[in-house]
C-alpha cells in the first residue's frame, strides 16, 4: 500500500528521497505555497480560455497558456505560476540534494477548476486510478516526480485515491496484455510528424499501455487495494506518479510542478519503473 508519510522540514534531506523512491507520498504540511493578496483573483476558473482545464507555464520560454488574460493581469498571473515553479524546484532539491542538476524541470500547471466537474473520456479521466505516462512527451525511462500544493482559499482538501499495489505487482498484472513496440521506424515517424516531442522508446510504449489498461479495467478500478487520501489546504506533497497509482477525485485550486529524473541519479535505480519493467518483461526497454 502506498503510504502517506509526513516529514518535518528539518528532516527532508535525510529521509525525503527514501520515502519517494519507496513508492510513498511525501506530505509537507509545514511548507505551503502562499498565494499573495494581489494574486487572489486568479483563484477562479473564469481565467481559463476556451476548453482549457489547466493553466500551463513553460519554463523554456516563459509562456503562459490556457488563460483569457491580457496586459497587467497576464503578467501577474504568469509571475505567480513562475514563482511556484521556483518554489517547487527549490523544494525538490531540499528533499533530494543528491538529485542535483540531474533533475529536469518541465511544465508547471495551475488548476483552479473543480476536479469532480470535469467530463472526460475514460482514457483522460484522472478520477480513475492510473500511473502517469505522456503520449506526446516521451520520458525515455526518466522518472516523473511531481510536487503539488493545495491553495484552496476555503480550506477544502484535495481528495485523492491511492492504489495499494506496488508498481511491480501492477506491472505483473498487466504484462501479459502488453504489446511490443514501437519499432525504430515507427518511433522515428512519430517524431518526424511531431506526434511526439522526442523518440518514443519501448519503455514509453509499455507505460502508455499500463496507463490505459489500468483505467479501462473496471475490475481493477473497483477491486485493487486502495485508500482515500484527503490532502489538506495549505499543504504541499511530492510523489513519483509514474509508479504510484493515484486518482484525483475532488478538489479545487492546485499548483503542480513536473520534474524528470534519469534513473541513474536515484539513490536506488533498481526501484525505477524502467528497471522493474525490464525485469518483468525480460528485455531492455530504454
C-alpha positions as a Markdown table, in Angstrom:
| # | Residue | x | y | z |
|---|---|---|---|---|
| 1 | Unk | 0.0 | 0.0 | 0.0 |
| 2 | Unk | 1.3 | 3.4 | -0.9 |
| 3 | Unk | 1.7 | 5.3 | 2.4 |
| 4 | Unk | 1.3 | 9.0 | 3.2 |
| 5 | Unk | 4.5 | 9.9 | 5.1 |
| 6 | Unk | 4.7 | 13.3 | 6.7 |
| 7 | Unk | 8.2 | 14.7 | 7.3 |
| 8 | Unk | 9.1 | 18.0 | 9.0 |
| 9 | Unk | 11.3 | 20.4 | 7.0 |
| 10 | Unk | 14.5 | 19.8 | 9.1 |
| 11 | Unk | 14.5 | 16.1 | 8.2 |
| 12 | Unk | 13.8 | 16.4 | 4.4 |
| 13 | Unk | 17.3 | 16.0 | 3.2 |
| 14 | Unk | 17.8 | 12.9 | 5.4 |
| 15 | Unk | 14.6 | 11.0 | 4.7 |
| 16 | Unk | 12.7 | 12.6 | 1.8 |
| 17 | Unk | 14.3 | 10.7 | -1.2 |
| 18 | Unk | 13.9 | 7.4 | 0.5 |
| 19 | Unk | 10.2 | 8.0 | 1.1 |
| 20 | Unk | 9.7 | 8.9 | -2.6 |
| 21 | Unk | 11.8 | 6.0 | -4.0 |
| 22 | Unk | 9.9 | 3.5 | -1.8 |
| 23 | Unk | 6.7 | 4.5 | -3.7 |
| 24 | Unk | 5.1 | 6.6 | -0.9 |
| 25 | Unk | 3.6 | 10.1 | -0.9 |
| 26 | Unk | 5.6 | 12.6 | 0.9 |
| 27 | Unk | 3.3 | 15.1 | 2.7 |
| 28 | Unk | 4.8 | 18.5 | 3.7 |
| 29 | Unk | 2.3 | 20.2 | 5.9 |
| 30 | Unk | 4.7 | 22.9 | 7.1 |
| 31 | Unk | 5.8 | 24.0 | 3.6 |
| 32 | Unk | 2.8 | 25.6 | 1.9 |
| 33 | Unk | 2.9 | 27.7 | -1.2 |
| 34 | Unk | 1.3 | 31.1 | -0.3 |
| 35 | Unk | -0.8 | 33.0 | -2.9 |
| 36 | Unk | -0.2 | 36.7 | -2.5 |
| 37 | Unk | -3.0 | 39.1 | -1.8 |
| 38 | Unk | -2.7 | 40.7 | -5.3 |
| 39 | Unk | -2.9 | 37.2 | -6.9 |
| 40 | Unk | -6.1 | 36.0 | -5.1 |
| 41 | Unk | -8.3 | 37.0 | -8.1 |
| 42 | Unk | -6.7 | 34.2 | -10.1 |
| 43 | Unk | -8.2 | 31.6 | -7.9 |
| 44 | Unk | -11.2 | 31.5 | -10.3 |
| 45 | Unk | -11.9 | 29.2 | -13.2 |
| 46 | Unk | -13.1 | 32.3 | -15.1 |
| 47 | Unk | -9.4 | 32.9 | -16.0 |
| 48 | Unk | -9.5 | 29.9 | -18.4 |
| 49 | Unk | -9.6 | 30.3 | -22.1 |
| 50 | Unk | -11.7 | 28.1 | -24.4 |
| 51 | Unk | -11.7 | 24.5 | -23.3 |
| 52 | Unk | -8.7 | 24.6 | -21.1 |
| 53 | Unk | -8.7 | 22.7 | -17.8 |
| 54 | Unk | -5.3 | 23.9 | -16.6 |
| 55 | Unk | -3.1 | 27.0 | -16.8 |
| 56 | Unk | 0.3 | 25.9 | -18.2 |
| 57 | Unk | 3.6 | 27.6 | -17.8 |
| 58 | Unk | 6.6 | 26.7 | -20.0 |
| 59 | Unk | 9.9 | 27.4 | -18.2 |
| 60 | Unk | 11.8 | 27.2 | -21.5 |
| 61 | Unk | 10.3 | 30.3 | -22.9 |
| 62 | Unk | 8.3 | 31.8 | -20.1 |
| 63 | Unk | 5.0 | 31.5 | -21.9 |
| 64 | Unk | 1.7 | 31.0 | -20.1 |
| 65 | Unk | -1.2 | 29.2 | -21.9 |
| 66 | Unk | -4.8 | 28.4 | -21.1 |
| 67 | Unk | -5.7 | 31.8 | -19.7 |
| 68 | Unk | -8.0 | 34.5 | -21.1 |
| 69 | Unk | -6.0 | 37.3 | -19.5 |
| 70 | Unk | -4.2 | 40.3 | -21.1 |
| 71 | Unk | -1.9 | 43.1 | -20.1 |
| 72 | Unk | -1.0 | 43.5 | -16.4 |
| 73 | Unk | -3.3 | 40.6 | -15.3 |
| 74 | Unk | -1.5 | 38.2 | -17.7 |
| 75 | Unk | 1.9 | 39.3 | -16.4 |
| 76 | Unk | 0.8 | 39.0 | -12.8 |
| 77 | Unk | -0.6 | 35.5 | -13.3 |
| 78 | Unk | 2.5 | 34.4 | -15.2 |
| 79 | Unk | 4.7 | 35.7 | -12.4 |
| 80 | Unk | 2.6 | 33.7 | -9.8 |
| 81 | Unk | 2.9 | 30.4 | -11.7 |
| 82 | Unk | 6.6 | 31.0 | -12.3 |
| 83 | Unk | 7.1 | 31.7 | -8.6 |
| 84 | Unk | 5.5 | 28.4 | -7.9 |
| 85 | Unk | 7.9 | 26.7 | -10.3 |
| 86 | Unk | 10.9 | 28.2 | -8.5 |
| 87 | Unk | 9.3 | 27.2 | -5.1 |
| 88 | Unk | 8.9 | 23.6 | -6.3 |
| 89 | Unk | 12.4 | 23.3 | -7.7 |
| 90 | Unk | 14.0 | 24.6 | -4.5 |
| 91 | Unk | 11.8 | 22.2 | -2.5 |
| 92 | Unk | 12.7 | 19.2 | -4.7 |
| 93 | Unk | 16.4 | 19.9 | -4.1 |
| 94 | Unk | 15.8 | 20.1 | -0.4 |
| 95 | Unk | 14.1 | 16.8 | -0.5 |
| 96 | Unk | 16.8 | 15.1 | -2.5 |
| 97 | Unk | 20.0 | 17.0 | -2.7 |
| 98 | Unk | 21.7 | 14.1 | -4.4 |
| 99 | Unk | 19.5 | 14.6 | -7.5 |
| 100 | Unk | 21.1 | 18.0 | -8.1 |
| 101 | Unk | 21.5 | 19.1 | -11.7 |
| 102 | Unk | 20.1 | 15.7 | -12.9 |
| 103 | Unk | 16.6 | 17.0 | -12.0 |
| 104 | Unk | 15.0 | 18.4 | -15.1 |
| 105 | Unk | 12.2 | 20.9 | -14.7 |
| 106 | Unk | 9.2 | 20.6 | -17.1 |
| 107 | Unk | 5.9 | 22.4 | -17.3 |
| 108 | Unk | 4.1 | 24.0 | -14.4 |
| 109 | Unk | 0.3 | 23.9 | -14.1 |
| 110 | Unk | -2.2 | 25.8 | -12.1 |
| 111 | Unk | -5.6 | 24.2 | -11.7 |
| 112 | Unk | -8.3 | 26.4 | -10.3 |
| 113 | Unk | -11.1 | 24.3 | -11.7 |
| 114 | Unk | -13.1 | 21.7 | -9.8 |
| 115 | Unk | -11.9 | 18.1 | -10.5 |
| 116 | Unk | -15.3 | 16.5 | -9.9 |
| 117 | Unk | -17.0 | 18.6 | -12.6 |
| 118 | Unk | -14.7 | 17.5 | -15.5 |
| 119 | Unk | -16.4 | 15.5 | -18.2 |
| 120 | Unk | -13.7 | 13.4 | -19.9 |
| 121 | Unk | -13.2 | 10.2 | -21.8 |
| 122 | Unk | -12.1 | 7.3 | -19.6 |
| 123 | Unk | -8.5 | 7.5 | -21.1 |
| 124 | Unk | -8.2 | 11.1 | -19.9 |
| 125 | Unk | -10.3 | 10.8 | -16.7 |
| 126 | Unk | -7.8 | 11.3 | -13.9 |
| 127 | Unk | -10.5 | 10.2 | -11.4 |
| 128 | Unk | -9.6 | 6.7 | -12.4 |
| 129 | Unk | -6.6 | 5.1 | -10.8 |
| 130 | Unk | -3.5 | 5.3 | -13.1 |
| 131 | Unk | 0.2 | 5.7 | -13.3 |
| 132 | Unk | 1.4 | 8.7 | -15.3 |
| 133 | Unk | 2.7 | 8.4 | -18.9 |
| 134 | Unk | 2.9 | 11.2 | -21.5 |
| 135 | Unk | 1.7 | 10.4 | -25.1 |
| 136 | Unk | 3.3 | 13.4 | -26.7 |
| 137 | Unk | 6.3 | 13.8 | -24.4 |
| 138 | Unk | 8.2 | 10.5 | -24.0 |
| 139 | Unk | 10.2 | 10.3 | -20.8 |
| 140 | Unk | 12.6 | 7.6 | -22.3 |
| 141 | Unk | 12.8 | 5.9 | -18.9 |
| 142 | Unk | 13.2 | 9.0 | -16.8 |
| 143 | Unk | 11.2 | 9.2 | -13.6 |
| 144 | Unk | 8.2 | 11.5 | -13.3 |
| 145 | Unk | 8.4 | 13.4 | -10.0 |
| 146 | Unk | 5.6 | 15.8 | -9.2 |
| 147 | Unk | 5.2 | 18.4 | -6.5 |
| 148 | Unk | 1.7 | 19.6 | -5.7 |
| 149 | Unk | 0.4 | 22.5 | -3.5 |
| 150 | Unk | -3.3 | 22.8 | -2.4 |
| 151 | Unk | -4.0 | 26.6 | -2.2 |
| 152 | Unk | -7.8 | 26.3 | -1.7 |
| 153 | Unk | -8.9 | 29.6 | -0.1 |
| 154 | Unk | -11.8 | 27.9 | 1.7 |
| 155 | Unk | -9.7 | 25.4 | 3.4 |
| 156 | Unk | -11.0 | 22.5 | 1.3 |
| 157 | Unk | -8.8 | 19.3 | 1.0 |
| 158 | Unk | -7.8 | 17.7 | -2.3 |
| 159 | Unk | -9.4 | 14.2 | -2.4 |
| 160 | Unk | -7.2 | 11.6 | -3.9 |
| 161 | Unk | -7.3 | 7.8 | -4.1 |
| 162 | Unk | -4.0 | 5.9 | -3.8 |
| 163 | Unk | -3.6 | 2.4 | -5.2 |
| 164 | Unk | -2.3 | -0.2 | -2.9 |
| 165 | Unk | -0.3 | -2.3 | -5.3 |
| 166 | Unk | 3.4 | -1.8 | -5.7 |
| 167 | Unk | 4.5 | -0.9 | -9.2 |
| 168 | Unk | 5.9 | -4.4 | -9.6 |
| 169 | Unk | 2.6 | -6.0 | -8.7 |
| 170 | Unk | 0.8 | -3.7 | -11.1 |
| 171 | Unk | 3.2 | -4.4 | -14.0 |
| 172 | Unk | 3.0 | -8.1 | -13.4 |
| 173 | Unk | -0.8 | -8.0 | -13.5 |
| 174 | Unk | -1.0 | -6.3 | -16.9 |
| 175 | Unk | 2.3 | -7.6 | -18.5 |
| 176 | Unk | 0.5 | -10.4 | -20.5 |
| 177 | Unk | -1.5 | -7.8 | -22.3 |
| 178 | Unk | 1.4 | -5.5 | -23.2 |
| 179 | Unk | 2.2 | -5.3 | -26.9 |
| 180 | Unk | 5.8 | -4.8 | -28.2 |
| 181 | Unk | 6.7 | -1.6 | -30.0 |
| 182 | Unk | 7.3 | 0.8 | -31.4 |
| 183 | Unk | 10.0 | -0.3 | -33.8 |
| 184 | Unk | 12.7 | 2.3 | -34.7 |
| 185 | Unk | 10.9 | 3.2 | -37.9 |
| 186 | Unk | 7.6 | 3.8 | -36.1 |
| 187 | Unk | 9.3 | 5.8 | -33.4 |
| 188 | Unk | 11.1 | 8.0 | -36.0 |
| 189 | Unk | 7.9 | 8.6 | -37.9 |
| 190 | Unk | 6.0 | 9.7 | -34.7 |
| 191 | Unk | 8.8 | 12.2 | -34.0 |
| 192 | Unk | 9.1 | 13.4 | -37.6 |
| 193 | Unk | 5.3 | 14.1 | -37.7 |
| 194 | Unk | 5.5 | 16.0 | -34.4 |
| 195 | Unk | 3.2 | 13.5 | -32.8 |
| 196 | Unk | 5.8 | 13.0 | -30.1 |
| 197 | Unk | 8.4 | 15.6 | -28.9 |
| 198 | Unk | 11.3 | 13.2 | -28.8 |
| 199 | Unk | 11.8 | 9.5 | -29.5 |
| 200 | Unk | 9.2 | 7.1 | -28.1 |
| 201 | Unk | 11.0 | 4.1 | -26.6 |
| 202 | Unk | 9.7 | 0.6 | -25.8 |
| 203 | Unk | 9.5 | 1.8 | -22.2 |
| 204 | Unk | 7.2 | 4.7 | -23.2 |
| 205 | Unk | 5.1 | 2.4 | -25.3 |
| 206 | Unk | 4.7 | 0.0 | -22.3 |
| 207 | Unk | 3.9 | 2.7 | -19.8 |
| 208 | Unk | 1.3 | 4.2 | -22.1 |
| 209 | Unk | -0.4 | 0.8 | -22.3 |
| 210 | Unk | -0.2 | 0.4 | -18.5 |
| 211 | Unk | -1.9 | 3.8 | -18.1 |
| 212 | Unk | -4.7 | 2.9 | -20.5 |
| 213 | Unk | -5.2 | -0.7 | -19.4 |
| 214 | Unk | -5.4 | 0.2 | -15.8 |
| 215 | Unk | -8.0 | 2.9 | -16.4 |
| 216 | Unk | -10.1 | 0.8 | -18.7 |
| 217 | Unk | -10.2 | -2.3 | -16.4 |
| 218 | Unk | -13.4 | -1.9 | -14.3 |
| 219 | Unk | -12.5 | -4.8 | -12.1 |
| 220 | Unk | -9.0 | -3.4 | -11.4 |
| 221 | Unk | -10.6 | 0.0 | -10.6 |
| 222 | Unk | -13.0 | -1.5 | -8.1 |
| 223 | Unk | -11.1 | -4.3 | -6.6 |
| 224 | Unk | -7.4 | -3.3 | -6.4 |
| 225 | Unk | -6.4 | -2.3 | -2.8 |
| 226 | Unk | -6.8 | 1.4 | -2.4 |
| 227 | Unk | -7.3 | 4.2 | 0.1 |
| 228 | Unk | -8.7 | 7.7 | 0.2 |
| 229 | Unk | -6.3 | 10.5 | 0.8 |
| 230 | Unk | -7.6 | 13.9 | 2.0 |
| 231 | Unk | -4.7 | 16.3 | 1.3 |
| 232 | Unk | -5.3 | 19.4 | 3.3 |
| 233 | Unk | -5.4 | 23.0 | 2.1 |
| 234 | Unk | -2.1 | 24.9 | 2.6 |
| 235 | Unk | 0.0 | 21.8 | 2.3 |
| 236 | Unk | 2.4 | 20.5 | -0.3 |
| 237 | Unk | 3.1 | 16.9 | -1.3 |
| 238 | Unk | 5.6 | 15.1 | -3.6 |
| 239 | Unk | 5.2 | 11.7 | -5.3 |
| 240 | Unk | 6.6 | 9.7 | -8.1 |
| 241 | Unk | 3.4 | 9.5 | -10.2 |
| 242 | Unk | 5.0 | 7.0 | -12.7 |
| 243 | Unk | 4.9 | 4.3 | -10.1 |
| 244 | Unk | 2.2 | 5.2 | -7.5 |
| 245 | Unk | -1.3 | 4.6 | -8.8 |
| 246 | Unk | -3.4 | 7.7 | -8.0 |
| 247 | Unk | -6.7 | 9.3 | -8.9 |
| 248 | Unk | -7.8 | 12.9 | -8.3 |
| 249 | Unk | -11.4 | 12.7 | -7.1 |
| 250 | Unk | -12.3 | 16.2 | -6.0 |
| 251 | Unk | -10.9 | 19.5 | -5.0 |
| 252 | Unk | -10.1 | 22.9 | -6.5 |
| 253 | Unk | -7.2 | 25.3 | -6.7 |
| 254 | Unk | -4.0 | 23.3 | -7.1 |
| 255 | Unk | -0.5 | 24.0 | -8.3 |
| 256 | Unk | 1.6 | 21.2 | -9.8 |
| 257 | Unk | 5.2 | 21.0 | -11.0 |
| 258 | Unk | 6.6 | 18.2 | -13.0 |
| 259 | Unk | 10.3 | 17.1 | -13.0 |
| 260 | Unk | 12.0 | 14.3 | -14.9 |
| 261 | Unk | 14.9 | 12.4 | -13.4 |
| 262 | Unk | 17.2 | 9.8 | -15.0 |
| 263 | Unk | 17.1 | 6.5 | -13.0 |
| 264 | Unk | 20.9 | 6.5 | -12.5 |
| 265 | Unk | 20.5 | 9.8 | -10.5 |
| 266 | Unk | 18.3 | 8.0 | -7.9 |
| 267 | Unk | 19.6 | 6.6 | -4.6 |
| 268 | Unk | 18.4 | 3.2 | -5.8 |
| 269 | Unk | 18.0 | 3.0 | -9.6 |
| 270 | Unk | 16.6 | -0.6 | -9.3 |
| 271 | Unk | 13.4 | 0.9 | -7.8 |
| 272 | Unk | 12.7 | 2.8 | -11.0 |
| 273 | Unk | 9.8 | 1.7 | -13.2 |
| 274 | Unk | 12.3 | 1.3 | -16.1 |
| 275 | Unk | 14.3 | -1.3 | -14.2 |
| 276 | Unk | 11.2 | -3.0 | -12.8 |
| 277 | Unk | 9.5 | -3.3 | -16.2 |
| 278 | Unk | 12.7 | -4.6 | -17.8 |
| 279 | Unk | 12.7 | -7.3 | -15.2 |
| 280 | Unk | 9.1 | -8.2 | -15.7 |
| 281 | Unk | 9.3 | -8.2 | -19.5 |
| 282 | Unk | 12.8 | -9.8 | -19.7 |
| 283 | Unk | 14.3 | -7.3 | -22.1 |
| 284 | Unk | 15.8 | -3.9 | -22.4 |
| 285 | Unk | 13.3 | -1.0 | -22.8 |
| 286 | Unk | 15.4 | 2.1 | -23.0 |
